[in-house]
Amino acid sequence: MQIVLASASPRRQELLKQIGLDFRVMPSHVTEDKELLGTPSELACQLAMAKALSVGEQLRDSLVLGADTLVVHRGTVLGKPRTKEEAARMLLQLQGDMHEVITGVALIHLESRKKSIFHVTTRVFFKPLTEREIWAYVASGEPMDKAGGYGIQGLGAALVEKIEGCYFNVVGLPLGRLVEEFKKFGVYVLK
Ligand SMILES: Cc1cn([C@H]2C[C@H](O)[C@@H](COP(=O)(O)OP(=O)(O)OP(=O)(O)O)O2)c(=O)[nH]c1=O
């Protein structure tokens, strides 16, 4: 079965390659409205589903994967910062505290009407940071295309005290859980 990643994220491509999957990439063109209709995890799943469906409708015999990563701090959902000032504000809010990174995932195979939608949460604890450190990080340019304004896989590692849960989930896909869900579609990473 052809696997299609409905994502423009280079990180998600790298993560899928890491587990040796053979897949194609077809970015979806879903507008990511992070307006909260339900809980943050419901929103992550809804956006993941919308991305998977927008591609799946054209490729009904493929197994299509959509995902969405959100950062939630004290009940507020943080998306991708639009400006450097917004990035600095987000990081100032996150420093010295815990936040959750939620990735919603949708796997859909329209031809067989099979689907699996789930989310995984990782708790991330940031060190206390000075404004100077935050601006130095923002100046690296790394925050701009990332939820919460940081990338744990890059220089953003320097902001983190510890995490609880799946590391890969923070980067964009919960690999361990994903491998289990793929099995339900007859796709085995370890065979
Ligand atoms: C918190 C965090 C987020 N991110 C990234 C993962 C996601 O790519 C991005 C969140 O945006 P998403 O909307 O989940 O994904 P995307 O817009 O990059 O790609 P697409 O919608 O086409 O699938 O933030 C990191 O790379 N590292 C981190 O530590």
The ligand as an ORCA input file, in Angstrom:
! r2SCAN-3c Opt
* xyz 0 1
  C       7.677     22.432     19.625
  C       8.312     22.110     18.310
  C       7.616     22.250     17.109
  N       8.218     21.966     15.926
  C       7.488     22.061     14.644
  C       6.788     20.761     14.247
  C       5.847     21.213     13.184
  O       6.472     21.131     11.919
  C       5.577     22.670     13.543
  C       4.146     22.834     13.931
  O       3.376     23.093     12.802
  P       2.335     22.088     12.147
  O       1.175     22.927     11.751
  O       2.098     20.911     13.019
  O       3.088     21.517     10.844
  P       3.673     22.275      9.570
  O       2.858     23.467      9.260
  O       5.150     22.475      9.819
  O       3.528     21.209      8.417
  P       2.189     20.556      7.784
  O       1.001     21.283      8.343
  O       2.312     20.692      6.305
  O       2.249     19.114      8.231
  O       6.455     23.001     14.632
  C       9.541     21.541     15.879
  O      10.076     21.290     14.803
  N      10.227     21.385     17.043
  C       9.692     21.662     18.265
  O      10.383     21.496     19.292
*
